Amino acid sequence: MNVPLWGLNVCAGRWAGQDVVTGRRSGAGGAMAAEVVETTGARSWALSGGTRVWAKAGYPVERNAG
């Protein structure tokens, strides 16, 4: 699910009690997102290195059409 950092406070409660991996283009952004998600009761981890490192390793990335 692709949720902008500014929108996490609004919908993050839906992940309470679940495991969530966050990632943004940079690793620092993912860490900020993980902190927000954890405040809602989820367990979260930030994708080390961000989505650029993920894609470079050959893992799939889905992008919004917009």
Residue pairs with C-beta under 8 A, 6 or more apart in sequence:
2 62
2 64
3 11
3 12
5 24
5 29
5 32
5 33
5 36
8 33
8 36
8 37
9 36
12 36
12 37
12 39
12 40
12 42
13 40
13 41
15 37
15 40
15 41
15 42
16 40
16 41
16 42
17 41
17 42
18 42
18 43
19 42
19 43
19 44
19 45
20 34
20 37
20 42
20 43
20 44
20 45
21 44
21 45
21 46
21 47
22 30
22 31
22 33
22 34
22 37
22 44
22 45
22 46
22 47
23 30
23 33
23 46
23 47
23 50
23 51
23 54
24 30
24 32
24 33
24 50
24 51
25 50
25 51
25 52
26 50
26 52
27 46
27 47
27 48
27 49
27 50
27 53
28 50
29 50
30 46
30 47
30 50
31 46
33 44
33 46
34 44
34 45
34 46
35 44
37 44
38 44
47 53
47 54
51 61
54 61
55 61
